[in-house]
Amino acid sequence: MRYHFEGAVAGSTMPKYTEYKGNFKYDQKEGTTTLEFIDGSRFHGYFKDDEQFYGQYMWPPESRAYPNLAAKEYTGYWKGPVMQGKGMLLDKDSI
């Protein structure tokens, strides 16, 4: 069975995220999406063929996993979960 779905999924069904808001097309993430992660980071952008394609990733102000990226934002292209291609990394404190 394949699903078309628009809405939010939260909890144990998607362990990498605390919440996924967006579309599914044939059981794959597709289109405009917002992901909220357990550590407080967020991705808002576009999925294509079940992979991040373009969007903005925001690290939380107190990132334990990546302290050098705390309160920074990346906006640009992705290849799956990797920032790849044209993009910009901004430090909110230095703007």
N, C-alpha and C positions, 0 to 999 in steps of 0.2 A: 504494500500500500504506500502510495506517495502522497505527500501533503502540500497544500498551499496554505500558508498561515501568515497572519499579520497580528502582532500583539506582543505580549511580554511573556518571558519564561524566566522563572527564578528558582533557586534552590538546587537540590541534588541532581536534577536532570542535566544540568550544565555545570560541572564542577569547577571549571576555570573561571567562571563569572558568577557574581552574585545575582546579576540580572542582565538579560538580553532583551532589548526592545527593538523590534524590526520585523523583517519579512523572511519567510521561507518560500522557496520555489523548488518543487520536487525534492523535498527533504534537505535542501541546502540553503544556507544563509544567503540572501540576495537583496540588494538595494540598500536604502538608507537605514542605518543601524546605530544604536547606542548600547555600549557594553559598560557595565560597572563591575569592577573587580573587587575582590575581598580586601585588598590593601588600600582601597580608596581611589585608585587611579581609574580613568575613564577613557573610552574611545568613542568618538562620534564621527561617523563617516559612511563609507560605501563599501559593501561587500559585493564581490563578483565571483560566481562559481564557488561559493562557500569559503572564500578567503578575503581577508582585508585587502582592499584595493587602493583606496584614497581616503584620507581623513585626518583627524586631529586626535592625538593622544596626550593626555594630561596626567603627569605624575602628581601624587599627593604632596602637600607641603612638607610632610615629615616622612619621606620615603626611606624605610629601613633597608630594603633590598638594594636600592640605588641612591645612596645619599647625595652623590654628585649631580643627580638629576631631579632632586626635590624641587617642587613648584615650577618645573619647566614644562614646556609644551612643544610637541613636534607636529607640524602640519605638512603633509606631503603624501607621496606614493608609498605603497607597501607591496611586498611580495609575500603573501601569507602573513605570518606573525612578525616578519622582519621589515624594518624601515629601509626601503630600497628605492632609489630613483631620486628625482628632484624633491626637495623638501626643505623645511626651515625649522631650526631648533631655537626656541625663544626662552629667555630667562625673564620671568615676570618681574623679578626684583630690579633688573637693570633697565627696564623700559621707562 
